[in-house]
């Protein structure tokens, strides 16, 4: 799985509005880091580094809502749970889901 920032041309776009106190460029940076982390997540999974995967899920769970993207919190929670269970199949599925979702997001201007 490769992380990509280029959306598929026929993919529906999702506009994300920054929560109060978070500028749009800060939200855009957060989403960019998340997109880049998907490759790291997949690599850690392939290496069997379930603790690193769990930490990624925990961080995503904690930050998604704070940045106004509750779906990332849901995905993070599921990643954390699957990493504890060492469920590689579910983790691969969730990495793909996160990658696809992140590729749909556009940040609304302030």
Order of alpha helices (4+ residues) and beta strands (2+ residues): beta-alpha-alpha-alpha-alpha-beta
